[in-house]
Amino acid sequence: MLTPAELRAYLVAVRLAGVVGTSREDSLRSYRLFAARDPRMLIGIDPEWSWNQRDLLALMADRCGVSADPQHTSGPDVIDPERTLAALDAFAERVQEVARRGAPVLFGTGHPQRLLGFYGGLADALSAAGCEVLTPAHGRCVDILTRFGLRTHHLDYVRGVALVREPGVERPGGEPGAHSHSPLPVRVALEAAAERGGPLPELVVGDHGWVCGAGQLGFEAIGLADTDDPAPFVGEAEGRVSVVVPVDDAVPSGYYRPLTRYVLKRACLSH
């Protein structure tokens, strides 16, 4: 396992943190849309507080390390690797606690082409530690609003990690599922788990609508988020999401493997 100093250098080298691939323009656009309560940016969070764009910029500067200067409007965005490391440690603590209890967990991602391996490694380790990795509503249809209109997707699980697929759509390179921000899949999964009499997850691990949707429903949720996804960080600030790790969520999937190993080592789990 990399030491914290080595992991910090690695994060910067592969642009998981430091100067990242997400643009400042995209991040600021997301903050404007979130402040306007656009559902595409809320992704399952119903904010209790009144968040304007300046508030969101200050929050993201605090949680991610982006520039707090509203006059900085272009170029690549920045994530402070020290904030990523601190959040990974907090993330590992929650993983260790659920492993200690042998509690049921639910994994889900809206970024399967990038983050499936990260979550899959955690799911494997927690299953080996005695946790039930839940797969409720497998195969269930979920109608998701996309930029092409309302499209029916199927809820699927790969390595214990939930994702959605759009039937009949061939994805380049054999990608495992569709990119999605929607909170509907986690709502369907949790409703199905409740309908069958449990067990319900004591921890939901994911991103996008998975972490926000679960947190909004009162489930403990932890996950990853990029600088252009303010909703998880708002959920964390308001107490509905336990831990959010600031990290670029669109680098090649193999780049996340050291993060999996780091979390498992900090959680005292073998992989």
ABEGO torsion letter per residue (X at the ends): XBBAAAAAAAAAAAGABEBBABBAAAAAAAAAAAAAGBAAAAGGBBBABBBBAAAAAAAAAAAAGBBABAABABEBBBBBAAAAAAAAAAAAAAAAAAAAAGBBBBBBBABAAAAAAAAAAAAAAAAAAGBBBBBBGBGBBBBBBBAAEBBBBBBBBBGGBBBBBBBGBBBBGGBABBBBABAAAAAAAAAAAAAAGOBBBABBBEBEAAAAAAAAAGBBBBEBBBAABAAAAAAAAAGABABBBBBBAABBAAAAAAAAAAAAAAAGBBX
